[in-house]
Amino acid sequence: MRRGRLQGVDPAETLADAQTALEHGAHRRACDLAWRAAAAAARIGNESILAQAVELADALATAGYDDAGQLRVYAEAALEDAKRGTRPPSAFERLMSRDRRQR
């Protein structure tokens, strides 16, 4: 998996790496990479990658990997958000939207 200098995780490349890991029976690695790909795709609203992450989660579940269910739920929710044109707030946006505590 390569990382761009400024771009961070490439969701398409990371998902391809996850699929390769799945083909080689490395279920934990496949799931970890799929999580990274799904999170990166959610940040930019990439419906195609999110749909593929759902499919990969299904394949992991079929292969007997128990942790794939959470990945599927996340990827499906992120896919629905992407279809609606919404996205989860970034960590910075969450931080800035917090009410200031009174002293």
C-alpha positions in Angstrom: 0.0 0.0 0.0 1.5 3.3 -1.0 0.6 6.6 0.6 0.6 9.9 -1.2 2.6 12.7 0.4 -0.4 15.0 0.9 -3.3 12.8 0.1 -3.0 10.1 2.8 -4.7 6.8 2.0 -5.7 6.0 -1.6 -9.0 4.2 -1.1 -9.0 2.4 -4.4 -5.4 1.1 -4.0 -6.0 0.2 -0.3 -9.2 -1.7 -1.2 -7.3 -3.6 -4.0 -4.7 -4.5 -1.4 -7.5 -5.7 0.9 -8.9 -7.9 -1.9 -5.5 -9.4 -2.5 -5.1 -10.2 1.2 -8.5 -11.9 1.1 -7.5 -14.0 -1.9 -4.5 -15.1 0.1 -6.5 -16.0 3.2 -5.2 -13.1 5.3 -8.6 -12.2 6.7 -7.5 -9.9 9.5 -5.2 -7.9 7.1 -8.0 -7.8 4.5 -10.4 -6.4 7.1 -7.9 -3.8 8.4 -7.2 -2.6 4.9 -10.9 -2.5 4.0 -11.6 -0.4 7.1 -8.9 2.1 5.9 -10.3 2.2 2.4 -13.9 2.6 3.6 -12.9 5.4 6.0 -10.9 7.2 3.3 -13.8 6.7 0.8 -16.3 8.0 3.3 -14.3 11.2 3.7 -14.6 12.0 0.0 -18.0 10.4 -0.6 -16.7 7.7 -3.0 -19.8 5.5 -3.6 -18.0 3.0 -5.8 -15.3 2.2 -3.2 -17.9 2.0 -0.4 -20.0 -0.4 -2.4 -17.0 -2.5 -3.0 -16.1 -2.4 0.7 -19.6 -3.8 1.5 -19.0 -6.6 -1.0 -15.6 -7.3 0.6 -17.2 -7.4 4.1 -19.7 -9.9 2.8 -16.9 -12.0 1.3 -15.0 -11.9 4.6 -18.1 -12.9 6.5 -18.6 -15.8 4.1 -15.0 -16.8 4.7 -15.9 -17.0 8.4 -14.2 -13.8 9.6 -16.4 -12.7 12.5 -15.3 -9.0 12.6 -16.6 -8.4 9.1 -20.1 -7.5 10.3 -19.0 -4.2 11.8 -17.2 -3.3 8.6 -20.3 -4.0 6.6 -22.5 -1.8 8.8 -20.0 1.1 8.6 -19.5 0.8 4.9 -23.3 0.6 4.3 -23.9 3.7 6.4 -21.1 5.6 4.7 -22.5 4.6 1.3 -25.9 5.9 2.3 -24.4 9.2 3.4 -22.4 9.4 0.2 -25.6 8.8 -1.9 -27.3 11.6 0.1 -24.3 13.9 -0.3 -23.6 14.1 3.4 -20.4 12.9 5.1 -19.4 12.5 8.7 -17.7 15.6 10.2 -13.9 15.6 10.4 -12.2 15.5 13.7 -11.4 19.2 13.3 -15.0 20.0 12.5 -16.2 18.1 15.6 -13.6 19.9 17.7 -14.7 23.3 16.4 -18.4 22.7 16.8 -18.1 21.8 20.5 -19.6 24.2 23.0 -17.0 25.9 25.1 -17.1 25.0 28.7 -17.9 27.7 31.1 -15.3 28.5 33.7 
